[in-house]
Amino acid sequence: MTRTADVAIVGGGVNGCSIAYRLAKAGKKVVLCEKGDFAAGATGSCDQMVILQSKNPGIHLKLALDSAELFQTLAQELDYDIEYFRHGGMITIENEMEMDVMTDFVAKQKKIGLEVDIISREEASKRQRGLGEHLLGCTYSAQDGHVNPFKLNMGFAQAAKKAGAELLIDAEVTDFKMAGGKVVGIKTAKGDVDAETVVLAAGAWSPLLGQKLGMKLPIKPRRGQIIVSQPCAPYIVGDILSAQYIVAKYHPETLLNAKSRGIQLGVGLAISQTARGGILIGATREFVDYDVSNTREGIREILKNAARLMPGLKNLNIIRVMGGVRPYTPDGLPLVGCVKGMDGLFMAAGHEGDGIALSAVTGKIVAGLICEGKAYTDVSALDPNRFELFAK
Ligand SMILES: Cc1cc2nc3c(=O)[nH]c(=O)nc-3n(C[C@H](O)[C@H](O)[C@H](O)COP(=O)(O)OP(=O)(O)OC[C@H]3O[C@@H](n4cnc5c(N)ncnc54)[C@H](O)[C@@H]3O)c2cc1C
């Protein structure tokens, strides 16, 4: 069976479904094809932070602020309880080097419009019990929040269906259909889809599909291991990150020569508590291809790190661990837009560790570009053509 659509979307993660929703709402005939099930990729194995403080000052933070604004009314809009809460967030600072980095980071973020400050350890302890005595201080922003990623993915999917999109699961995209050098559709396990535009939103798997078009996408899978505790009474207030997380995220080169195994594994603390009481403790940042298994070493290093920064968590029981692959890009920004030399193809992948936070705005940007030829704001920094996409 061959389906026809204005837009065919590859990938049913949070970004594919957000895009499907916005496009269908704008009146486009949409068919989305997902290899497994919704939230089968990174979206189903991640933290829950819609955190602004971790974003690089510039377009990255601006988009995160815009996305966070959309989150405020998203549950009503989707008619789905996505468990979004704006409880604020802190970044722990352990030493003078981190204090210097964060002082500079915070000053730049304030200029972009984020309400964020450095607070003393005493002030931080009034907001959050269990913090390490050795901390020099924390950054704090009331604008940080979190959301249930799984529910968010399902909320977008359900709203997309209601708006008329067809969403196929167990529908692996195996190849692209070409005519006159242009992408004109996809071949899937559930039949072909002919489409004017194909949106590649397959997260960390996008390069595998790009290869079929002779493309060398600069997206790499970056594993994150994460721990889930038994449910407990409300303990963690908002989101907590460590400054070490910021270093691991934006300066991976500094990890290579580090002496500590935890630092080599890119461990940066990320803690928050779910609506059901489980405490999420993450995460590593490792380049190990598509291996999403957990390692004793990774879990041990995350726990060691958490116990140092938040000794109050020491007696927590763990009920499970999981691993997922973030779609890493060299400059930390996703690839969103048309591809020069490959008419008919539209990229929307590479959100690294921010794809949940940026999902709301990603759908809006893609719908703007496809339906009106322009986004609501300047997104030239996301242009996929900033990279050499075709092997010479
Ligand atoms: C440990 C960890 C913690 C994280 N914490 C946060 C956080 O707190 N906040 C935040 O904003 N982000 C976080 N992230 C990042 C976030 O999870 C990702 O950026 C986001 O989920 C990416 O969404 P996506 O829809 O682009 O990709 P994915 O969710 O990976 O979806 C891609 C989909 O494409 C499908 N697919 C692949 N190949 C094919 C094919 N051939 N045909 C059809 N479908 C295909 C996959 O099955 C998958 O469902 C974290 C990630 C990890 C691993």
The ligand as a MOL file (V3000), in Angstrom:
LIG
                    3D

  0  0  0     0  0            999 V3000
M  V30 BEGIN CTAB
M  V30 COUNTS 53 58 0 0 0
M  V30 BEGIN ATOM
M  V30 1 C 20.4100 9.9470 30.0780 0
M  V30 2 C 19.7660 11.0610 29.2930 0
M  V30 3 C 19.2570 12.1420 29.9810 0
M  V30 4 C 18.6330 13.1910 29.2520 0
M  V30 5 N 18.0660 14.2060 29.9590 0
M  V30 6 C 17.4200 15.2020 29.2970 0
M  V30 7 C 16.7680 16.2300 30.0230 0
M  V30 8 O 16.7110 16.2340 31.2550 0
M  V30 9 N 16.1850 17.2350 29.2990 0
M  V30 10 C 16.2150 17.2650 27.9300 0
M  V30 11 O 15.7030 18.2240 27.3400 0
M  V30 12 N 16.7890 16.2640 27.2330 0
M  V30 13 C 17.3860 15.2470 27.8730 0
M  V30 14 N 17.9980 14.2380 27.1840 0
M  V30 15 C 18.0340 14.3270 25.7170 0
M  V30 16 C 16.7200 13.9030 25.1180 0
M  V30 17 O 16.3540 12.6380 25.6120 0
M  V30 18 C 16.8450 13.8530 23.5840 0
M  V30 19 O 17.4420 15.0320 23.0850 0
M  V30 20 C 15.4700 13.7150 22.9550 0
M  V30 21 O 14.7580 12.6580 23.5310 0
M  V30 22 C 15.6070 13.5080 21.4490 0
M  V30 23 O 14.3180 13.3290 20.9410 0
M  V30 24 P 14.1390 12.9390 19.4190 0
M  V30 25 O 12.6870 12.8190 19.1660 0
M  V30 26 O 14.9190 13.9010 18.5810 0
M  V30 27 O 14.8880 11.5340 19.2940 0
M  V30 28 P 14.4490 10.1060 19.9070 0
M  V30 29 O 13.6110 10.2330 21.1160 0
M  V30 30 O 15.6910 9.2980 20.0230 0
M  V30 31 O 13.5020 9.5500 18.7760 0
M  V30 32 C 14.0000 9.0890 17.5380 0
M  V30 33 C 13.0460 8.0100 17.0850 0
M  V30 34 O 13.3930 7.6160 15.7470 0
M  V30 35 C 13.1270 6.2410 15.6550 0
M  V30 36 N 13.8510 5.6860 14.5020 0
M  V30 37 C 15.1640 5.4010 14.3880 0
M  V30 38 N 15.4450 4.8800 13.1950 0
M  V30 39 C 14.2670 4.8290 12.5290 0
M  V30 40 C 13.9000 4.3440 11.2430 0
M  V30 41 N 14.7900 3.8280 10.4000 0
M  V30 42 N 12.5930 4.4170 10.8770 0
M  V30 43 C 11.6740 4.9480 11.7230 0
M  V30 44 N 11.9710 5.3930 12.9480 0
M  V30 45 C 13.2500 5.3390 13.3410 0
M  V30 46 C 13.5820 5.6770 16.9890 0
M  V30 47 O 12.9820 4.4190 17.2450 0
M  V30 48 C 13.1090 6.7640 17.9560 0
M  V30 49 O 11.8260 6.5080 18.4880 0
M  V30 50 C 18.5920 13.1600 27.8420 0
M  V30 51 C 19.0680 12.0420 27.1670 0
M  V30 52 C 19.6490 11.0000 27.8720 0
M  V30 53 C 20.1470 9.7920 27.1150 0
M  V30 END ATOM
M  V30 BEGIN BOND
M  V30 1 1 1 2
M  V30 2 1 2 3
M  V30 3 2 2 52
M  V30 4 2 3 4
M  V30 5 1 4 5
M  V30 6 1 4 50
M  V30 7 2 5 6
M  V30 8 1 6 7
M  V30 9 1 6 13
M  V30 10 2 7 8
M  V30 11 1 7 9
M  V30 12 1 9 10
M  V30 13 2 10 11
M  V30 14 1 10 12
M  V30 15 2 12 13
M  V30 16 1 13 14
M  V30 17 1 14 15
M  V30 18 1 14 50
M  V30 19 1 15 16
M  V30 20 1 16 17
M  V30 21 1 16 18
M  V30 22 1 18 19
M  V30 23 1 18 20
M  V30 24 1 20 21
M  V30 25 1 20 22
M  V30 26 1 22 23
M  V30 27 1 23 24
M  V30 28 2 24 25
M  V30 29 1 24 26
M  V30 30 1 24 27
M  V30 31 1 27 28
M  V30 32 2 28 29
M  V30 33 1 28 30
M  V30 34 1 28 31
M  V30 35 1 31 32
M  V30 36 1 32 33
M  V30 37 1 33 34
M  V30 38 1 33 48
M  V30 39 1 34 35
M  V30 40 1 35 36
M  V30 41 1 35 46
M  V30 42 1 36 37
M  V30 43 1 36 45
M  V30 44 2 37 38
M  V30 45 1 38 39
M  V30 46 1 39 40
M  V30 47 2 39 45
M  V30 48 1 40 41
M  V30 49 2 40 42
M  V30 50 1 42 43
M  V30 51 2 43 44
M  V30 52 1 44 45
M  V30 53 1 46 47
M  V30 54 1 46 48
M  V30 55 1 48 49
M  V30 56 2 50 51
M  V30 57 1 51 52
M  V30 58 1 52 53
M  V30 END BOND
M  V30 END CTAB
M  END
